[in-house]
Amino acid sequence: MVIGKPPGQFDWAKDIPCKNITIYGYCKHQDKCAYKHDIGVNAKSSPAVSTTLSTVNNNNNNNNNNNSSTTTTTTSTATATTSHQLNTAAPTFIPSNVSRPTSSSTTTFSTPSSSQTGTLPKKKFNFDSPSFTPNVASNSFNTPPPNPKDVPTFVPNSTEITENNADNHYHSDGKNNVNSTPTVNQVFNFDTPSFTPSFTPNNTVSFANNVHHNPDIPLSPAISHTQPSTTAGTSIVNPYSTGNGLPQNEIFFAQPTTAYPLQYHLYAPVPPPHMQLPLQPNERNAQSLFIPNDLREKLQLKNEASLQVLPHSKLPQLVDVYHSLVPIDQKYEKSARVYGVPSSLYKVCSNIDGNLYALRRLEGVKHINESAIASVKRWQNVKSANVVKLYLAFTNMAFNDNSLFLVYDYYPCSSTLLEAHFQPSGIRKPEIISENILWSYIVQLTNALVAIHEKGLAARTIDLSKVIITNKGRIRLSGCGVLDILNYGEDKKLEELQKIDLENFTKLIFDLAASSIPTRGIDKSQVDIVKLLPFSDNFKNVLIYMISDLSNLTLSKLQSIIAPQIMQTMNDLENANDYIEGQLTRELENSRLVRLMIKLGFINERPGFANDPSWSETGDRYPIKLFRDYVFHQVDENGKAVVDLSHVLSCLNKLDAGIDETILLVSPDEKSCVIASYKKLKEIVDAAFRDLSK
């Protein structure tokens, strides 16, 4: 379009119809536009002036010599308005050689016959035809667009309509019928907000079918596996929105944070037994160079549990100086059976030293005496391998109540005796109780009680749910010191409390031993049940002594009775320690090889250094590239890649040690050969790395 140019310069355009008139029916720059505007519609009329379609029809009848039919439409209300806005009420454009059937609101569109004209009508575009406008609803662009807030939300037709959400659906006929056939009046509204699936009471998605929930991870009390109630005052949850559509205090209490669990068996899979080849004394396989898969998997599970966080949780972000709370209890049951008040356990991280701790919370504890909290200092002096150390006790309002918190050592992936021997978890079945396990438990719990009683304290928490298994065969007594704070100032003497410890100890061992036989329905005394146990007479005699002579039972007498088993347990622990130390030596030198490979990675294939694009492949660095090919890129006589782990480890260890052995380094094109020793190569690598480190 040519606008605002001196007259005479664009005279060539005065006979060319303006495209704005052809497309839009008007040209807002017609006073300045150099193109032709008088092409059937009075373009010079004011935007407020309108002409009837009958006038357009009369103008079209003057063009019969163009051998084209005339499109006429006479209605009492339809008008053609020329304005600066698009007229949605304009009639539909129809080519001049097409006829339409007669209707009640339109006149007949006829085409001259060949007898009248003598020849077939010539198809020609009629510029006098009204502008083409899609046939839309009566709403005109002249009216202001609706407010986006007033536009109803789109809901799929499959959603069932109720009285509460019937107004949220768009219907052309104004009726609440989502199954009605769409008509031409239904148009796409460009002003409609972005689509968000609606979550209505009758379109509820069951959490049991859609939320991949771990049965071992509890849900918040606000979440149910059934459909939410639709009673008055109950907010409807939108599972499609961020954070499952729940407010901060209604999100899942605990969620699995690892979407794709680690594939531990992919590190160094051991071949099946029928495929393992017998090895000579001087031969080794890849599995023997690293720690066993089962031990590595256990350590990685513990590491994963230590790093676990809950990014969206209703738990407090900070409790005193501890943050990143993660529930530890596999079965989140706030039982008050042991302590008398509901309690829960969390993994936390300290802002002071960055270490992980176990934080036990006791709910609704009121009027805590400062002297009672000060008694924790006595528990800090208890140092035993079979007692979970207590560090600190304090009160805090982080959970919107007066809760008591105690800080203990954290042992990842630990389980209680109740969970390990009585409660199945997933595909894991309860561990069967054997005599060796019972002897080990007796010895270790005896050691824990001796350490506690020597400090003038009482455990008071010897229970299946408070003795944890931290490693294979290793147990620790947890939850100590809680009742000393809650029951501070009671009249019970220390000797009486320590005697209760021995009673609970005996009961715990008896419950574990009795689980090896079916005792339901047996109406016998504890001594008679012990005689039915499938264990040795030595164990039965010790357990009968603990049950029958409980009033005279002391830890010193018990130690003398189980002395042979103490030596056996100590021997087993020493063997386990030797095994762990032996596995550690396999990984001892791995850090050296990692540091060496990092240096080689910094040097090889470096794009440029010190304004030299080929720095890594020239000068003293060239033998390093050849050594890399010698170690990792060897091929056999058939051109097949040589994948030999022993060759890689041998060469890297020799390079790290810098021995005098010489090797022949050949370029891939076999045009360059270098004879160098590992000692010289190590000097070259160190020198190149120092240049990069400057």
Buried (B, 14 or more C-beta within 10 A) or exposed (E): EEEEEEEEEBEEBEEEBBEBBBEBBBBEBBEEBBBBBEEBBEBEBEEEEBBBBEBBBEBBEEBEEBBBBBBBBEEEEBBBBBBEBBBBBBBEEBEBBEEBEEEEEBBEBEBBEEEEEEEEBEEEEBEBBBBBBEEEEEEEEEEEEEEEEEBBBBBEEEBEBEEEBEEBBEBBEEEBEBEEEEEEEBEEBEEBEEEEBBBBBEBBBEBEEEBEBEEBBBBBEBBEEEEBEEEEEEEBBBBEEEEBBBEEEBBBBBBBEEEEEEEBEEEBEBEEEEEEEEEEEEEEBEBEBBBBBEBBBBBEBBEBBBEBEBEEBBBBEEBBBBBBBBBBBBBBEEEEEBBEBBBBBBBBBBEEEEEBBBBBBBBEBEEBEEEBBEBBEBBEEBEBEBBBBBBBBBBBEBBEEBBBBBBBBBBBBBBBBBBBBBBEBEEEEBBEBEBBBBBBBBBBBBBBBBBBBEBEBBBBBBBBBBBBBBBEBBBBBBBBBBBBBBBBEEEEEEEEBBBBBBBBBBBBBBBBBBBBEEEEEEEEEBEEBBEBBEBEEBBBEBBBBBBBEBEEBEBEEBBEBBEEBBEBBEEBBEEBEEEEEEBEEEEEEEEEBEEBBEBBEBBBEBEEBEEEEEBBBEEEBBBBBBBBBBBBEEEEEEEEEEEEEEBBBEBBBBBBEBEEEEBEBEEEEEEEEBEBBBBBBBBBBEEBBEBBEE
